[in-house]
Amino acid sequence: MSDLIERGGIPEGFKVEVFDGRVIMTPQSPEQDWTVSDVKDAVKAAGIARERVFGDVLITFPGENDAAPDLTIVGFDAERRKNSYSCLDVLAVVKVPSEPGDEKDYVRNVQKYGRFGIDFYLIADPFKKMVTLLSEPQPSGYGQAVEFPYGETVSFTLATGERVKVDTSTFPTRGESER
């Protein structure tokens, strides 16, 4: 599978992830792309260098399945290893669910990212029209979860002192019938 991905064998418009030993191939929606673009703009406005922000890049988790979040922010000293980064370098991740109530995004990733100490996990859900900001990582997930309806500004301060303010008023939405 890695060879297929590296050779560009993934059909255009699709995203491929390996999760719990399964290969998951889903089309990336325009809403997902636009939302990630809006968050990237906010991160850029916070003064975070583009070398520390990327999407769909492999993040390795020791002893567990790796992940490729929609958007990842890493620390100043993050070290690229081939085409991946260690989860220990990750300060925040952003995910836009591709289907309503996706268990991978709302349960398994919450547990995994919290367990590995990723300070912030932001889920921008176009179906619920809600952003969930998880913080205070713990061995079983996160100690704090705050929900913001689309239209509000979501702010968080990274361990590096950089403050990110995300205006969600331009986030696109999707209905159940648009899956």
PEQUI-V315134 format. One record per residue. N is the residue number from 1. RES is the residue in one letter. PHI is phi in degrees with one decimal (999 if undefined). Layout:
n | res | phi
N | RES | PHI
N | RES | PHI
This chain:
n | res | phi
1 | M | 999
2 | S | -59.7
3 | D | -62.4
4 | L | -59.6
5 | I | -64.4
6 | E | -65.2
7 | R | -84.5
8 | G | 77.6
9 | G | -81.1
10 | I | -83.7
11 | P | -59.0
12 | E | -57.2
13 | G | 88.0
14 | F | -109.6
15 | K | -121.0
16 | V | -116.4
17 | E | -131.3
18 | V | -105.1
19 | F | -138.9
20 | D | 50.7
21 | G | 77.9
22 | R | -110.4
23 | V | -93.2
24 | I | -115.3
25 | M | -117.4
26 | T | -131.0
27 | P | -72.1
28 | Q | -85.7
29 | S | -81.1
30 | P | -58.0
31 | E | -61.2
32 | Q | -64.4
33 | D | -63.0
34 | W | -64.5
35 | T | -63.4
36 | V | -61.0
37 | S | -61.5
38 | D | -63.2
39 | V | -67.3
40 | K | -58.7
41 | D | -61.7
42 | A | -66.1
43 | V | -65.4
44 | K | -62.3
45 | A | -63.1
46 | A | -78.2
47 | G | 86.5
48 | I | -84.4
49 | A | -62.2
50 | R | -61.7
51 | E | -66.1
52 | R | -104.3
53 | V | -132.5
54 | F | -158.5
55 | G | -123.3
56 | D | 56.5
57 | V | -105.4
58 | L | -64.2
59 | I | -114.9
60 | T | -91.9
61 | F | -125.0
62 | P | -54.5
63 | G | 75.9
64 | E | -136.7
65 | N | -65.8
66 | D | -77.0
67 | A | -141.8
68 | A | -135.8
69 | P | -59.6
70 | D | -60.6
71 | L | -149.2
72 | T | -132.4
73 | I | -118.3
74 | V | -113.4
75 | G | -74.3
76 | F | -59.0
77 | D | -97.0
78 | A | -60.4
79 | E | -111.7
80 | R | -76.9
81 | R | -116.7
82 | K | 56.9
83 | N | -113.3
84 | S | -144.8
85 | Y | -131.4
86 | S | -81.7
87 | C | -60.4
88 | L | -69.5
89 | D | -91.7
90 | V | -84.2
91 | L | -98.3
92 | A | -156.7
93 | V | -132.0
94 | V | -126.5
95 | K | -134.6
96 | V | -115.5
97 | P | -59.7
98 | S | -93.2
99 | E | -149.4
100 | P | -60.4
101 | G | 58.5
102 | D | -57.0
103 | E | -60.0
104 | K | -61.5
105 | D | -76.3
106 | Y | -94.1
107 | V | -124.1
108 | R | -65.1
109 | N | -69.0
110 | V | -59.5
111 | Q | -64.6
112 | K | -65.2
113 | Y | -64.5
114 | G | -65.3
115 | R | -59.5
116 | F | -93.1
117 | G | 76.7
118 | I | -73.5
119 | D | -59.2
120 | F | -133.7
121 | Y | -129.1
122 | L | -108.8
123 | I | -110.4
124 | A | -102.1
125 | D | -100.4
126 | P | -70.9
127 | F | -81.2
128 | K | -84.8
129 | K | 57.2
130 | M | -143.8
131 | V | -109.5
132 | T | -109.4
133 | L | -107.8
134 | L | -100.9
135 | S | -146.1
136 | E | 59.5
137 | P | -58.8
138 | Q | -138.6
139 | P | -58.7
140 | S | -107.2
141 | G | 148.1
142 | Y | -131.9
143 | G | -82.8
144 | Q | -135.7
145 | A | -134.2
146 | V | -122.0
147 | E | -102.7
148 | F | -128.2
149 | P | -67.9
150 | Y | -53.2
151 | G | 115.6
152 | E | -92.9
153 | T | -95.4
154 | V | -105.5
155 | S | -124.6
156 | F | -153.6
157 | T | -112.2
158 | L | -70.7
159 | A | -60.4
160 | T | -82.4
161 | G | 92.4
162 | E | -75.8
163 | R | -103.5
164 | V | -104.7
165 | K | -121.3
166 | V | -108.4
167 | D | -82.3
168 | T | -93.4
169 | S | -66.1
170 | T | -99.3
171 | F | -64.3
172 | P | -75.6
173 | T | -119.1
174 | R | -138.0
175 | G | -99.2
176 | E | -55.3
177 | S | -74.2
178 | E | -92.5
179 | R | -65.7
